[in-house]
Amino acid sequence: MRADSLYKLTAACLITHELDSIMRMVMAPDPFSAFSHLEQMIYMWGHIPVVIGLLFIAQSTYRSSIRYGTCVFAVAHVGLHWIGRDAAFHDLGTMASWVLILLAGIFGAAYLVPAKAR
């Protein structure tokens, strides 16, 4: 598979994961009872620039450093979710959420493998 395709799959999974996270928070009856309403809104609205930025970067740039950084983040993102899986605010226990997180990490890791090894 071409590196360009692996990068776009990584970005697509990260974007979908972020949108899923926002929807889960909005639809939950009491998503983050430990957080104030202001903190919930900051969390929700803070994801908008992340999603727009990922979309923009995925479609407009061919800079390898940005693509490399996004794919490194996707791999680290799996670890961050695994470390925080038991935290009170972490509500990503659904299979769909974990599949998106893991796929982003897998595609990101595959992108990071040198082309000769693929």
C-alpha positions in Angstrom: 0.0 0.0 0.0 1.3 3.5 -0.8 2.4 5.8 2.0 -0.1 8.4 0.8 -3.0 6.0 1.3 -1.7 4.9 4.7 -1.4 8.5 5.8 -5.0 9.3 4.6 -6.4 6.2 6.4 -4.6 7.3 9.6 -6.0 10.8 9.3 -9.5 9.5 8.5 -9.5 7.2 11.6 -8.3 10.0 13.8 -10.9 12.4 12.5 -13.7 9.9 12.9 -12.5 9.1 16.4 -12.6 12.7 17.3 -16.1 13.2 15.9 -17.2 10.0 17.8 -15.8 11.4 21.0 -17.7 14.7 20.5 -21.0 12.9 19.7 -20.6 10.6 22.7 -20.2 13.5 25.0 -23.1 15.5 23.5 -25.5 12.5 23.6 -24.6 11.3 27.1 -27.0 12.2 29.9 -24.2 13.3 32.2 -21.0 12.9 30.2 -18.4 14.3 32.6 -20.0 14.8 36.0 -16.6 15.6 37.5 -16.2 18.6 35.0 -18.1 21.9 35.0 -20.2 22.8 32.1 -17.6 25.3 30.9 -14.9 22.6 30.9 -17.2 20.3 28.9 -17.8 23.0 26.3 -14.0 23.7 26.1 -13.5 20.0 25.5 -16.2 19.8 22.8 -15.3 23.1 21.0 -11.6 22.3 21.4 -12.0 19.3 19.1 -13.3 21.4 16.2 -9.9 22.9 15.3 -8.3 19.5 15.7 -10.7 17.9 13.2 -10.5 20.8 10.8 -6.8 20.9 11.1 -6.5 17.1 10.4 -8.8 17.4 7.4 -6.8 20.4 6.0 -3.4 18.7 6.6 -4.6 15.4 5.2 -5.7 16.9 2.0 -3.4 19.9 1.4 0.1 19.1 2.5 2.7 16.8 1.1 5.3 17.8 3.7 6.7 14.5 5.0 7.4 16.0 8.5 3.8 16.8 9.1 2.6 13.4 7.9 5.3 11.7 9.9 4.3 13.7 13.0 0.6 12.8 12.6 1.4 9.2 12.2 3.7 9.2 15.3 0.8 10.9 17.2 -1.6 8.2 16.0 0.7 5.5 17.5 1.2 7.4 20.7 -2.5 8.1 20.8 -3.2 4.4 21.3 -0.9 4.4 24.3 -2.5 7.5 25.8 -5.9 5.9 25.6 -4.6 2.6 27.0 -3.0 4.4 29.9 -6.1 6.4 30.6 -8.6 3.7 30.0 -9.7 3.5 33.7 -9.9 7.2 34.3 -13.3 8.6 35.4 -13.6 10.9 32.4 -12.6 8.3 29.8 -15.7 6.8 28.3 -14.4 5.0 25.2 -15.3 1.5 26.2 -17.2 0.7 23.0 -15.8 -1.6 20.4 -16.3 1.1 17.7 -14.2 3.6 19.6 -11.4 1.2 20.2 -11.4 0.0 16.6 -11.0 3.6 15.4 -8.2 4.2 17.9 -6.4 1.0 17.0 -6.8 1.4 13.3 -5.4 4.9 13.4 -2.4 3.5 15.3 -2.0 0.5 12.9 -2.1 2.7 9.8 0.2 5.2 11.4 2.7 2.6 12.3 2.5 1.1 8.8 3.2 4.6 7.4 6.3 4.9 9.6 7.8 1.6 8.2 10.3 2.4 5.5 9.0 1.9 1.9 11.6 -0.8 1.2 10.3 -2.9 4.2 6.6 -2.7 3.1 
